Amino acid sequence: MVLVTLMWSIAGVVTRHLDAARSFEVTFWRSLFNALALAAGLSLMRGTALWRGLLGAPWPLWLSALCWAVMFTAFMVAITLTTVANVLISMAIAPLVTALFARVFLRHRLPARTWVAIAFAGAGIGWMFGSEIGGPGASLVGTLVALAVPLAAAVNWTVLQHIGHGSGDPDDAAAADLPDMLPAVLIGALLSAAVSLPLAWPLQANAHDLGLLAVLGVVQLAIPCLLVVHLSRVLPAPEIALLALLEVLFGVAWVWLGAGERPAVSALSGGALVLGALVANETLALSTARSSVAG
């Protein structure tokens, strides 16, 4: 899982070294290379059954695919509009948004610690927003676009929880009937590429850009997506959520060291509140789960 977050985190620093590709063109090429890599990998793993299964796929797979498309598109557009630190910190609220969605749509009860974490994370994001209003570079717009990523991720996870009847146990009978959702990543990448192409035209990426964008599509997206699906079967959800926060730290460090993009004070202070709230919430959740098992 640490390796997964390390691969996810390279998007910002790689994007900063592009020559000509910008905004929607970056999104198009990254999603296209991701789709090609996933199509090749899943075809080797599943054979023709992969494509036959898509014809009769249930509606949750298509909704999940739409969520992936939003995540892929909004992430890259946001990175071209604001700093990597702001994008990653905004994305870090995904576990808390998911908890809220589970409470509203699935009637899951939230412990007091999660409500406290939501309040602190909201204060951190609010501090970032307040500091960016009227600031240079239209960074507020970029941060708002970045928020589409955790919102789409929260919808995605809520759908999966609904399919599994709210069970988080991989050995549970209901969870065992969960449809194969990995093809949704492939469909999402194709949708993202299709939507981005008209907005990216005419294409301006040179050979150097295409090489970097291929790295993003394959190394930063396709490989970790395959890995994280496997890891979800062997690691408890609280551990995955906690380890996933490393993407924020890795991503900010990459662009600071590799692209000279020093995080703003507002991003660091707001991010500290967000990350602190998330780490405290997930650590307490993990501690409670282990205590229950021990008892």
C-alpha positions in Angstrom: 0.0 0.0 0.0 2.9 2.3 0.7 4.2 1.6 -2.9 0.7 2.4 -4.2 0.6 5.8 -2.6 4.2 6.5 -3.8 3.1 5.8 -7.4 -0.1 7.9 -7.0 2.0 10.8 -5.7 4.2 11.4 -8.7 1.4 13.0 -10.8 2.2 16.6 -9.6 5.9 16.6 -10.2 5.7 14.8 -13.5 3.0 17.3 -14.7 5.3 20.2 -13.8 7.9 19.0 -16.3 5.7 18.9 -19.3 6.7 21.2 -22.2 3.5 21.9 -24.3 0.6 19.7 -23.1 -1.8 21.6 -20.8 -5.0 21.1 -18.9 -7.5 18.9 -20.8 -4.8 17.6 -23.2 -2.9 16.3 -20.1 -6.1 14.6 -18.9 -6.7 13.1 -22.4 -3.3 11.5 -22.8 -3.1 10.3 -19.2 -6.5 8.7 -19.3 -5.8 7.2 -22.8 -2.6 5.6 -21.7 -4.3 4.3 -18.5 -7.1 2.8 -20.5 -4.6 1.1 -22.9 -2.6 -0.3 -20.1 -5.7 -1.6 -18.2 -7.2 -3.1 -21.4 -4.0 -5.0 -22.0 -3.6 -6.1 -18.4 -7.2 -7.1 -17.8 -7.3 -8.9 -21.2 -4.3 -11.0 -20.2 -5.9 -11.7 -16.8 -9.5 -12.3 -17.8 -9.4 -13.0 -21.5 -12.5 -12.5 -23.6 -14.7 -12.9 -20.5 -13.7 -9.3 -19.6 -15.4 -7.8 -22.7 -18.4 -10.2 -22.6 -19.0 -9.3 -19.0 -19.3 -5.6 -19.8 -22.4 -6.2 -22.0 -24.4 -7.4 -19.0 -22.7 -5.3 -16.3 -25.0 -4.1 -13.5 -25.8 -0.4 -13.1 -23.4 0.0 -10.1 -20.4 -0.7 -12.4 -21.4 2.0 -14.8 -22.0 4.5 -11.9 -18.6 3.6 -10.5 -17.1 4.1 -14.0 -18.6 7.6 -14.1 -17.1 8.3 -10.7 -13.7 7.2 -11.9 -14.0 9.4 -15.0 -14.8 12.4 -12.8 -11.8 11.6 -10.6 -9.4 11.2 -13.5 -10.5 14.4 -15.2 -10.9 16.7 -12.2 -7.6 15.7 -10.7 -5.5 16.7 -13.7 -7.5 19.8 -14.5 -7.1 21.0 -10.9 -3.3 20.4 -10.9 -3.0 22.8 -13.9 -5.0 25.5 -12.1 -3.5 25.4 -8.5 -0.7 24.0 -6.5 -0.2 20.3 -6.0 -0.4 20.7 -2.3 -3.8 22.3 -2.5 -5.1 19.6 -4.8 -3.8 16.7 -2.6 -5.0 18.3 0.7 -8.5 18.8 -0.8 -8.5 15.2 -1.9 -7.6 14.0 1.6 -11.1 14.7 2.9 -12.4 11.7 0.9 -12.7 9.3 3.9 -14.7 11.9 5.8 -17.0 12.7 2.9 -17.5 8.9 2.5 -18.5 8.6 6.1 -21.0 11.4 5.7 -22.5 9.8 2.6 -22.7 6.5 4.4 -24.6 8.2 7.2 -27.0 9.9 4.8 -27.6 7.3 2.2 -26.9 4.0 4.0 -28.0 5.1 7.5 -24.6 4.1 9.0 -24.1 5.6 12.4 -21.0 7.7 12.8 -19.0 7.7 16.0 -18.3 11.0 17.8 -14.6 10.9 16.8 -15.7 11.1 13.1 -17.9 14.1 13.7 -15.0 15.8 15.5 -12.6 14.9 12.6 -15.1 16.3 10.1 -15.3 19.6 12.0 -11.5 20.0 12.1 -11.0 18.9 8.4 -13.7 21.4 7.4 -11.9 24.1 9.3 -8.7 23.3 7.5 -10.3 23.4 4.0 -12.1 26.6 5.0 -8.8 28.2 6.0 -7.3 27.2 2.6 -10.3 28.7 0.8 -10.3 31.9 2.8 -6.6 32.5 2.1 -7.0 31.9 -1.6 -9.9 34.3 -2.3 -8.5 37.1 -4.4 -5.1 35.5 -4.5 -2.9 35.1 -7.6 -3.3 32.3 -10.1 -7.0 31.6 -9.6 -6.1 28.9 -7.1 -9.5 29.0 -5.5 -11.0 27.7 -8.8 -8.4 24.9 -8.9 -9.2 23.9 -5.3 -12.9 23.8 -6.0 -12.3 21.6 -9.1 -10.1 19.3 -6.9 -13.0 18.8 -4.5 -14.8 16.9 -7.3 -12.3 14.1 -6.7 -13.2 13.3 -3.1 -16.9 13.8 -3.8 -16.8 11.3 -6.7 -14.7 8.9 -4.6 -17.2 9.1 -1.8 -20.1 8.3 -4.2 -18.0 5.4 -5.6 -17.3 3.8 -2.2 -21.0 4.4 -1.1 -22.1 2.4 -4.1 -19.8 -0.4 -3.3 -21.0 -0.5 0.3 -24.6 -0.6 -0.9 -23.8 -3.6 -3.1 -22.1 -5.3 -0.2 -25.1 -4.6 2.1 -22.9 -2.4 4.3 -20.5 -5.2 5.2 -16.8 -4.4 5.3 -15.9 -8.1 5.9 -14.3 -9.7 2.8 -15.4 -13.1 4.1 -19.0 -12.1 4.5 -21.4 -13.9 2.1 -22.9 -10.7 0.9 -19.5 -9.2 0.2 -18.5 -12.4 -1.7 -21.3 -11.7 -4.2 -19.9 -8.2 -5.0 -19.6 -7.7 -8.8 -16.2 -7.4 -10.2 -15.7 -3.6 -10.2 -12.2 -3.4 -11.7 -13.5 -3.0 -15.3 -15.2 0.2 -14.0 -11.7 1.7 -13.8 -11.1 0.9 -17.5 -14.5 2.3 -18.5 -13.8 5.5 -16.5 -10.5 6.0 -18.2 -12.2 5.6 -21.6 -14.9 8.1 -20.6 -12.4 10.6 -19.3 -10.4 10.4 -22.6 -13.5 10.7 -24.7 -14.7 13.8 -22.8 -11.3 15.4 -22.7 -10.4 15.0 -26.4 -12.7 17.7 -27.9 -11.6 20.1 -25.2 -8.0 19.3 -25.7 -8.0 19.8 -29.5 -5.7 20.7 -31.2 -3.2 18.4 -29.5 0.2 20.0 -28.9 2.1 17.4 -26.8 5.6 16.6 -28.2 7.5 13.3 -27.8 8.9 14.4 -24.4 5.4 15.1 -23.1 4.0 11.8 -24.5 6.7 9.9 -22.6 5.9 11.6 -19.3 2.1 11.2 -19.9 2.6 7.5 -20.6 4.4 7.2 -17.3 1.4 8.8 -15.6 -1.1 6.6 -17.3 0.7 3.3 -16.7 2.8 3.8 -13.5 0.7 6.5 -11.7 -2.7 5.0 -12.5 -3.0 1.6 -14.1 -0.5 -0.4 -11.9 -1.6 1.0 -8.5 -5.3 0.5 -9.4 -4.6 -3.2 -10.0 -2.6 -3.4 -6.8 -5.1 -1.6 -4.6 -8.0 -3.9 -5.7 -5.9 -6.9 -4.5 -4.8 -5.1 -1.3 -8.4 -4.4 -0.4 -8.8 -8.2 0.1 -6.0 -8.5 2.6 -5.8 -5.2 4.5 -8.5 -3.8 6.7 -10.2 -0.7 5.4 -8.9 1.6 8.3 -5.4 0.6 7.5 -5.8 1.3 3.8 -7.4 4.7 4.5 -4.6 5.6 6.9 -1.8 4.6 4.6 -3.5 6.3 1.6 -2.8 9.7 3.4 0.9 9.2 2.6 0.0 10.3 -1.0 -0.5 13.8 0.3 2.9 13.9 2.1 4.7 12.2 -0.8 3.1 14.4 -3.4 3.9 17.7 -1.7 7.5 16.5 -1.1 7.9 15.5 -4.8 6.9 18.9 -6.2 8.9 20.7 -3.5 12.1 18.8 -4.2 11.6 18.1 -7.9 9.8 21.2 -9.2 10.6 23.9 -6.7 6.9 24.4 -5.8 7.0 25.5 -2.2 3.7 25.0 -0.4 2.0 28.2 0.8 1.6 28.8 4.5 -2.2 28.5 4.2 -1.8 25.1 2.5 0.6 23.8 5.2 -1.5 25.1 8.1 -4.8 24.0 6.5 -3.3 20.7 5.5 -2.0 20.1 9.0 -5.6 20.4 10.3 -7.0 18.1 7.6 -4.2 15.4 7.9 -4.3 15.6 11.7 -8.0 15.1 11.8 -7.8 12.2 9.4 -4.9 10.5 11.1 -6.5 10.8 14.5 -9.9 9.4 13.2 -8.4 6.5 11.3 -5.9 5.6 14.1 -8.7 5.5 16.7 -10.9 3.4 14.3 -8.0 0.9 13.9 -7.4 0.9 17.6 -11.1 0.2 18.3 -11.2 -2.6 15.7 -8.2 -4.3 17.2 -9.5 -4.0 20.7 -12.8 -5.6 19.6 -10.9 -8.5 18.0 -8.8 -8.9 21.1 -11.9 -8.9 23.3 
